[in-house]
Amino acid sequence: MYDSSDLRKGLKIAIDGEPYIITDFQFSKPGKGQALYKCKLKNMVTGYTVDRTYRSGDKFEPANLNEVHMQYLYRDNEGFHFMNTITYDQVTLTNDQVEEAKIFLLDNMEVDILFFQDTPIDITLPTFVELEVTESAPGVRGDTATGATKPVTLETGHEIQVPLFIKQGEILKIDTRTGEYVERAKK
């Protein structure tokens, strides 16, 4: 059971039996009266967002969610297919459920799938992934001003900005939270 003082961005709570995640959070303490907690909540099943205000002392149930470690298999017309690495059960997530994670998915990648009442609702990628550069324009000689970048295409088809010294065929470490280049992968 959560108290209103436990509310924070990223917390998953149950409201009317549905799982919600707090996407934005503000605390305010008026001169008189109780503290107020203003939250923007996203329904993890439907994707709808709602704004709610809570008072200090309000109680919340944790969302009844189950996270399962799975392996990405392949993509087809039905969606993205994943396999439980322990039971070998397979689940399919739709394009909407995978959202921006699809630009980092590689065959056999290990991910965590979030389930609500045995239904997959969300995917969590590893914080960093290593992807190969498939297309890269050559850096122009003398174009070495600090922070100069160029676009490259990764093996998943996603395009990112990288420093000029990166060449085609190199393996890069990418932060999946921001989608940005971190460094060359260590060999």
SEPASE-356288 format. One line per field, with one value per atom (N, C-alpha, C): residue in three letters; x negated, y negated, z negated; residue number from 0. Coordinates in steps of 0.001 Angstrom, whole numbers, plus 500000, padded with zeros to 6 digits. Layout:
% residues N
residuo	[Ala,...]
east	[X,...]
north	[Y,...]
up	[Z,...]
num	[NUM,...]
% end
This chain:
% residues 187
residuo	[Met,Met,Met,Tyr,Tyr,Tyr,Asp,Asp,Asp,Ser,Ser,Ser,Ser,Ser,Ser,Asp,Asp,Asp,Leu,Leu,Leu,Arg,Arg,Arg,Lys,Lys,Lys,Gly,Gly,Gly,Leu,Leu,Leu,Lys,Lys,Lys,Ile,Ile,Ile,Ala,Ala,Ala,Ile,Ile,Ile,Asp,Asp,Asp,Gly,Gly,Gly,Glu,Glu,Glu,Pro,Pro,Pro,Tyr,Tyr,Tyr,Ile,Ile,Ile,Ile,Ile,Ile,Thr,Thr,Thr,Asp,Asp,Asp,Phe,Phe,Phe,Gln,Gln,Gln,Phe,Phe,Phe,Ser,Ser,Ser,Lys,Lys,Lys,Pro,Pro,Pro,Gly,Gly,Gly,Lys,Lys,Lys,Gly,Gly,Gly,Gln,Gln,Gln,Ala,Ala,Ala,Leu,Leu,Leu,Tyr,Tyr,Tyr,Lys,Lys,Lys,Cys,Cys,Cys,Lys,Lys,Lys,Leu,Leu,Leu,Lys,Lys,Lys,Asn,Asn,Asn,Met,Met,Met,Val,Val,Val,Thr,Thr,Thr,Gly,Gly,Gly,Tyr,Tyr,Tyr,Thr,Thr,Thr,Val,Val,Val,Asp,Asp,Asp,Arg,Arg,Arg,Thr,Thr,Thr,Tyr,Tyr,Tyr,Arg,Arg,Arg,Ser,Ser,Ser,Gly,Gly,Gly,Asp,Asp,Asp,Lys,Lys,Lys,Phe,Phe,Phe,Glu,Glu,Glu,Pro,Pro,Pro,Ala,Ala,Ala,Asn,Asn,Asn,Leu,Leu,Leu,Asn,Asn,Asn,Glu,Glu,Glu,Val,Val,Val,His,His,His,Met,Met,Met,Gln,Gln,Gln,Tyr,Tyr,Tyr,Leu,Leu,Leu,Tyr,Tyr,Tyr,Arg,Arg,Arg,Asp,Asp,Asp,Asn,Asn,Asn,Glu,Glu,Glu,Gly,Gly,Gly,Phe,Phe,Phe,His,His,His,Phe,Phe,Phe,Met,Met,Met,Asn,Asn,Asn,Thr,Thr,Thr,Ile,Ile,Ile,Thr,Thr,Thr,Tyr,Tyr,Tyr,Asp,Asp,Asp,Gln,Gln,Gln,Val,Val,Val,Thr,Thr,Thr,Leu,Leu,Leu,Thr,Thr,Thr,Asn,Asn,Asn,Asp,Asp,Asp,Gln,Gln,Gln,Val,Val,Val,Glu,Glu,Glu,Glu,Glu,Glu,Ala,Ala,Ala,Lys,Lys,Lys,Ile,Ile,Ile,Phe,Phe,Phe,Leu,Leu,Leu,Leu,Leu,Leu,Asp,Asp,Asp,Asn,Asn,Asn,Met,Met,Met,Glu,Glu,Glu,Val,Val,Val,Asp,Asp,Asp,Ile,Ile,Ile,Leu,Leu,Leu,Phe,Phe,Phe,Phe,Phe,Phe,Gln,Gln,Gln,Asp,Asp,Asp,Thr,Thr,Thr,Pro,Pro,Pro,Ile,Ile,Ile,Asp,Asp,Asp,Ile,Ile,Ile,Thr,Thr,Thr,Leu,Leu,Leu,Pro,Pro,Pro,Thr,Thr,Thr,Phe,Phe,Phe,Val,Val,Val,Glu,Glu,Glu,Leu,Leu,Leu,Glu,Glu,Glu,Val,Val,Val,Thr,Thr,Thr,Glu,Glu,Glu,Ser,Ser,Ser,Ala,Ala,Ala,Pro,Pro,Pro,Gly,Gly,Gly,Val,Val,Val,Arg,Arg,Arg,Gly,Gly,Gly,Asp,Asp,Asp,Thr,Thr,Thr,Ala,Ala,Ala,Thr,Thr,Thr,Gly,Gly,Gly,Ala,Ala,Ala,Thr,Thr,Thr,Lys,Lys,Lys,Pro,Pro,Pro,Val,Val,Val,Thr,Thr,Thr,Leu,Leu,Leu,Glu,Glu,Glu,Thr,Thr,Thr,Gly,Gly,Gly,His,His,His,Glu,Glu,Glu,Ile,Ile,Ile,Gln,Gln,Gln,Val,Val,Val,Pro,Pro,Pro,Leu,Leu,Leu,Phe,Phe,Phe,Ile,Ile,Ile,Lys,Lys,Lys,Gln,Gln,Gln,Gly,Gly,Gly,Glu,Glu,Glu,Ile,Ile,Ile,Leu,Leu,Leu,Lys,Lys,Lys,Ile,Ile,Ile,Asp,Asp,Asp,Thr,Thr,Thr,Arg,Arg,Arg,Thr,Thr,Thr,Gly,Gly,Gly,Glu,Glu,Glu,Tyr,Tyr,Tyr,Val,Val,Val,Glu,Glu,Glu,Arg,Arg,Arg,Ala,Ala,Ala,Lys,Lys,Lys,Lys,Lys,Lys]
east	[499149,500000,499103,499373,498614,499383,498654,499214,498989,499728,499556,498138,497453,496072,495109,495536,494706,494809,495756,495966,494739,494370,493242,493371,492648,492672,492176,492905,492517,493166,493818,494478,495710,495920,497071,498074,499300,500344,501611,502514,503798,504888,505690,506854,508043,509038,510219,509815,508790,508359,507523,507247,506447,505051,504004,502655,502392,501850,501479,500028,499352,497996,498021,497328,497271,496243,496716,495815,495346,496094,495692,496211,495461,495794,495411,496324,496026,496547,495741,496128,496337,497436,497633,498209,497736,498195,498703,500043,500571,500307,500409,500151,500976,502221,503086,503571,503869,504458,503442,503961,503149,502293,501252,500406,501187,500921,501586,500554,500938,500089,500814,500304,500920,500164,500906,500289,500924,500091,500576,500337,501405,501344,501662,500925,501180,501671,502837,503356,502452,501876,500895,501532,502849,503537,504070,504777,505409,504534,503589,502725,503298,504533,505142,504475,504423,503862,504957,504802,505736,504934,505503,504898,505695,504993,505649,504889,505625,505028,505374,504362,504548,504097,504662,504308,503380,502643,501781,502668,502202,502965,503731,503887,504560,503717,504387,503709,503915,502927,502967,502486,503127,502699,501608,500586,499612,500278,499865,500425,500005,500932,500672,500035,498732,497996,496945,496640,495640,494640,493354,492318,491619,491539,490960,489806,488680,487505,487756,487667,487968,486927,486985,486059,486852,486375,487033,486704,487742,487546,487581,488740,488890,490114,490252,491397,492090,493436,494213,495453,496440,497656,498459,498366,499116,498502,497192,496515,495117,494675,493337,493455,492696,492808,491650,492005,491038,491240,490153,490226,489681,490420,489961,488764,487633,486411,486425,487412,487499,488562,489780,490890,491062,490392,490484,491868,492699,493979,493697,494539,494353,495513,495213,496230,495947,496997,496881,497326,496499,496846,497132,498105,498459,497455,497545,496693,496871,498119,498394,497780,497769,497209,495693,495058,493595,493131,493928,493660,492245,491515,490175,489113,489435,488454,488067,488932,488668,487404,486985,485792,484502,484603,483415,483455,484572,484721,483905,483121,482369,482794,482725,483063,482255,482916,482330,481980,482414,482149,482975,482355,483033,483722,485037,485823,486722,487359,488345,489710,490693,492061,492920,493725,494607,495989,496518,497821,498805,500063,501179,502259,502595,503576,503253,502019,501521,501570,501706,501697,500470,499626,498449,498873,498315,498716,497551,496316,495198,493894,492893,491576,490519,489523,488397,487116,486415,485156,484001,482862,481662,481302,480609,480273,479393,478477,477584,477642,477576,477492,476312,475771,474669,475175,475085,475591,474509,474546,473562,474020,473064,473330,473369,474503,474614,474396,474688,474454,473870,472809,472175,471547,471895,471250,469848,468866,467513,467438,466631,466414,465564,465865,465112,463837,462714,461432,461468,461027,461011,462313,463334,464623,464600,463733,463539,463839,464756,465145,465688,465510,465945,467428,467753,469143,469729,468918,469437,469954,471127,471720,472182,472486,473030,474058,475009,475994,475435,475773,475455,476711,476781,477896,477395,478159,477802,478424,478012,478499,480000,480641,482097,482828,482081,482686,482860,482568,482706,481514,481777,480721,480436,479146,478746,477581,477305,476168,474977,473815,472597,471434,470317,469127,468601,467837,467357,466422,465751,464770,465398,466697,467367,467464,467111,467120,468119,468460,469352,468724,469538,469054,468683,468566,468233,469449,469186,470236,470293,471507,471691,472542,472251,473067,474090,475391,476483,477300,477659,478516,479966,480687,482061,483050,482690,483599,483671,482526,482467,482326,481881,481655,480376,479469,478254,477019,476049,474735,474047,473421,472676,471178,470782,469368,469243,468026,467751,467814,468309,468385,466983,466751,465452,465397,464253,464132,463491]
north	[501177,500000,498760,497850,496612,495475,494550,493323,492224,491128,490049,489479,489565,489064,489962,491180,492096,491826,490983,490739,490082,490551,490003,490436,489788,490122,491553,492327,493705,494739,494311,495248,495837,497147,497830,498130,497594,497789,498307,498874,499361,498362,497987,497127,497849,498151,498904,500208,500876,502166,502103,500916,500753,500240,500713,500222,498871,497947,496621,496356,495578,495138,493614,493080,491631,491077,490247,489692,488285,487588,486257,486062,485327,485219,483840,483217,481929,481953,481441,481330,479857,479547,478159,478135,477178,477008,475585,475425,474070,473555,472262,471655,472287,472534,473216,474509,475463,476694,477775,478846,480031,479869,480681,480723,481375,480921,481470,482123,483243,483983,484039,483314,483302,484292,485229,486294,486382,486650,487033,488537,489287,490744,491304,492329,492989,494402,494741,496099,497014,498027,498874,499871,500035,500942,500188,499081,498340,497228,496716,495625,494246,494167,492863,492216,490882,490159,489376,489266,488496,487653,486526,485677,485859,486116,486288,485490,485025,484340,485121,485395,486157,485320,485627,484942,485832,485214,486015,486953,488168,489173,490125,489802,490716,491979,493109,494409,494971,495740,496317,497759,498586,499973,500021,500859,501040,501771,501469,502144,503608,504486,505926,506303,506091,506330,507404,508117,509171,508932,508857,508631,509953,510319,511594,511332,512004,511887,512723,512086,512779,512450,513233,513065,512679,511650,511231,512231,512722,513710,513091,512525,511978,511068,510400,509520,510001,509989,510304,509412,509772,508955,508885,509910,509936,509021,508863,508027,508522,508260,508620,509842,510888,512152,512316,512693,512877,514246,514816,516123,516040,516641,516765,517708,517290,518094,519277,519341,520459,521463,520974,521875,522072,521275,521290,520889,520269,519723,518512,518318,517183,516208,514915,513864,512922,512241,511281,509915,508913,507532,506790,505885,505107,503980,503366,502224,501097,500855,499798,500104,501387,501756,501614,501919,501850,500399,499546,498121,497855,496984,496594,497653,498714,499771,500517,500500,501278,500826,499582,499101,499672,500387,500977,502502,503115,504565,505318,506278,507189,508611,509519,510913,511439,512215,512856,511886,510625,509663,510015,509896,510152,508870,508955,507810,508253,507298,507600,507169,508079,507791,507669,506610,506358,506922,507752,508384,507849,507666,507334,508370,509169,510251,511142,511596,512495,511904,510597,509925,509024,509181,508308,506881,505912,504518,503570,503968,503035,503807,503149,503752,502835,503445,502698,503224,502344,502715,502616,503265,502999,501517,500956,499534,499188,500080,499842,501023,500729,501776,501462,502510,502337,502649,501651,501775,501391,502047,501792,500655,499852,498778,499399,499261,499822,498778,497512,496432,495238,494676,493515,492655,491386,490455,490181,490057,489778,488386,488262,486953,486099,484844,483943,483512,483592,483218,481743,481466,480096,479703,480549,480262,480862,480324,480924,479957,479060,478146,478982,478503,479285,479600,480837,481260,481501,481542,481774,483203,483355,484685,484897,486155,486524,487626,487776,488849,490186,491264,492621,493469,494541,495479,496740,497212,498415,499647,500833,502075,502275,501572,501664,500704,499847,498872,497508,497405,496144,495239,493933,492960,492123,491971,491152,490250,489265,488362,488894,488945,489436,488509,488615,487822,488184,487275,487439,488630,489094,490168,491559,491689,492990,493403,494674,495187,496336,496643,497760,499063,499941,501222,501212,500040,499967,500317,500853,501180,500044,499499,498375,498776,498159,498333,497200,497564,496594,496664,495504,495427,495535,496590,496804,495826,495176,494204,492920,492501,491239,491449,492632,492908,492300,491906,491213,492104,491742,492385,492167,493235,493117,493215,494304,494525,495675,495887,497084,498272,499395,500591,501130,501586,502182,503586,503933,505261,506243]
up	[500000,500000,500000,500923,501009,500352,499761,499214,500256,500171,501152,501133,500009,499949,500732,501102,501892,503391,503804,505233,505852,507040,507786,509243,510104,511524,511724,512531,512819,511915,510827,509914,510590,510408,511000,509897,510046,509042,509719,508906,509413,509046,510028,509808,510435,509622,510079,510766,510240,510771,512026,512546,513761,513401,514108,513816,514476,513697,514187,513812,514657,514349,514262,513258,513082,514067,515017,516030,515692,514830,514392,512977,512172,510757,510243,509469,508834,507411,506509,505107,504803,504114,503698,502289,501508,500129,500009,500071,499912,498495,498312,496995,495895,496173,495214,495850,495032,495546,495841,496428,496699,497953,498000,499189,500326,501550,502727,503637,504222,505143,506481,507471,508798,509674,510238,511029,512409,513392,514713,514787,515002,514988,516370,516779,518056,517779,518343,518214,519030,518395,519061,520026,519962,520875,522089,521850,522948,523512,522711,523152,522891,522385,522094,520888,520895,519758,519050,517731,516907,515930,515527,514503,513223,512123,510831,509780,508771,507632,506379,505558,504325,503138,501973,500730,499908,498984,498120,497309,497137,496411,497316,498608,499532,499691,499867,499990,501395,501865,503208,503169,503974,504136,505207,505006,506087,507256,508460,509636,509611,509944,509948,511286,511378,512613,512396,513463,513409,514539,514203,515214,515509,516800,517215,518180,517937,518805,520058,521231,522483,523548,524630,525741,526991,527702,528946,530039,530727,531781,533177,533547,534892,534957,536103,536362,537632,537617,538812,538845,539670,539803,538513,537664,536406,535357,535389,534404,534106,532879,532424,531516,531807,531086,530101,528869,527790,527160,526591,525950,524529,523592,522218,522227,521681,521742,520779,519878,518930,519361,519666,520004,521506,522317,523780,524296,523444,523893,524772,525800,526695,526579,526685,526689,527855,528289,529381,528894,529122,528800,530095,530044,531230,531441,532595,532926,531916,531469,530492,529133,528734,527438,527429,528535,528611,528755,529410,529592,530084,529374,529823,529557,528823,528552,529821,530841,532052,532784,532592,533299,532721,531595,530979,530947,531347,531229,532269,531788,532638,532301,533267,533005,531825,530972,529782,528659,528740,527673,526437,525263,523990,523530,523232,522777,521626,520964,519932,520446,520343,520767,519518,519448,518316,518630,517714,517888,516861,517292,516407,516674,515662,515787,516987,517066,518115,519527,519640,520939,521011,522057,522167,522486,521737,521947,522210,521877,522039,522165,522722,522904,522298,521647,521094,521732,522416,523070,522090,522415,521628,521768,520792,520827,522025,522374,523509,524466,525768,526786,527694,528309,529246,530645,531527,532890,533891,535053,536100,537008,537447,538404,539796,540505,541855,542942,542644,543608,542881,543459,542847,543931,543938,544864,544332,545197,544706,544088,543022,542404,543323,543447,544323,543610,544303,543710,543313,542112,541631,540942,541048,540409,539005,538152,536833,535708,535932,534850,533698,532500,531345,531433,531136,531131,532510,533556,534899,535005,535612,535760,537191,537492,538801,538581,539507,539357,539849,539148,539595,539446,540240,540145,539463,538474,537729,538379,537934,538528,538374,537452,537293,538224,538948,539840,539202,537915,537188,537497,537599,537889,536648,536304,535160,535551,534696,534888,534089,534728,534081,534420,533685,534029,535421,536013,537388,537585,536533,536698,536833,536656,536755,538220,538498,539867,540001,541241,541532,541037,540448,539950,538478,537870,536446,535595,534409,533447,532426,532220,531307,530116,528977,527778,527769,527725,527796,526509,525953,524767,525233,524804,525264,524645,523547,522922,523723,524287,525029,526533,526942,528356,528882,527989,528404,528339,529162,529181,527837,527296,526045,526321,526996,527299,528286,528772,529556,528607,529100,528258,528021,526800,526457,527050,527604,528226,527296]
num	[0,0,0,1,1,1,2,2,2,3,3,3,4,4,4,5,5,5,6,6,6,7,7,7,8,8,8,9,9,9,10,10,10,11,11,11,12,12,12,13,13,13,14,14,14,15,15,15,16,16,16,17,17,17,18,18,18,19,19,19,20,20,20,21,21,21,22,22,22,23,23,23,24,24,24,25,25,25,26,26,26,27,27,27,28,28,28,29,29,29,30,30,30,31,31,31,32,32,32,33,33,33,34,34,34,35,35,35,36,36,36,37,37,37,38,38,38,39,39,39,40,40,40,41,41,41,42,42,42,43,43,43,44,44,44,45,45,45,46,46,46,47,47,47,48,48,48,49,49,49,50,50,50,51,51,51,52,52,52,53,53,53,54,54,54,55,55,55,56,56,56,57,57,57,58,58,58,59,59,59,60,60,60,61,61,61,62,62,62,63,63,63,64,64,64,65,65,65,66,66,66,67,67,67,68,68,68,69,69,69,70,70,70,71,71,71,72,72,72,73,73,73,74,74,74,75,75,75,76,76,76,77,77,77,78,78,78,79,79,79,80,80,80,81,81,81,82,82,82,83,83,83,84,84,84,85,85,85,86,86,86,87,87,87,88,88,88,89,89,89,90,90,90,91,91,91,92,92,92,93,93,93,94,94,94,95,95,95,96,96,96,97,97,97,98,98,98,99,99,99,100,100,100,101,101,101,102,102,102,103,103,103,104,104,104,105,105,105,106,106,106,107,107,107,108,108,108,109,109,109,110,110,110,111,111,111,112,112,112,113,113,113,114,114,114,115,115,115,116,116,116,117,117,117,118,118,118,119,119,119,120,120,120,121,121,121,122,122,122,123,123,123,124,124,124,125,125,125,126,126,126,127,127,127,128,128,128,129,129,129,130,130,130,131,131,131,132,132,132,133,133,133,134,134,134,135,135,135,136,136,136,137,137,137,138,138,138,139,139,139,140,140,140,141,141,141,142,142,142,143,143,143,144,144,144,145,145,145,146,146,146,147,147,147,148,148,148,149,149,149,150,150,150,151,151,151,152,152,152,153,153,153,154,154,154,155,155,155,156,156,156,157,157,157,158,158,158,159,159,159,160,160,160,161,161,161,162,162,162,163,163,163,164,164,164,165,165,165,166,166,166,167,167,167,168,168,168,169,169,169,170,170,170,171,171,171,172,172,172,173,173,173,174,174,174,175,175,175,176,176,176,177,177,177,178,178,178,179,179,179,180,180,180,181,181,181,182,182,182,183,183,183,184,184,184,185,185,185,186,186,186]
% end
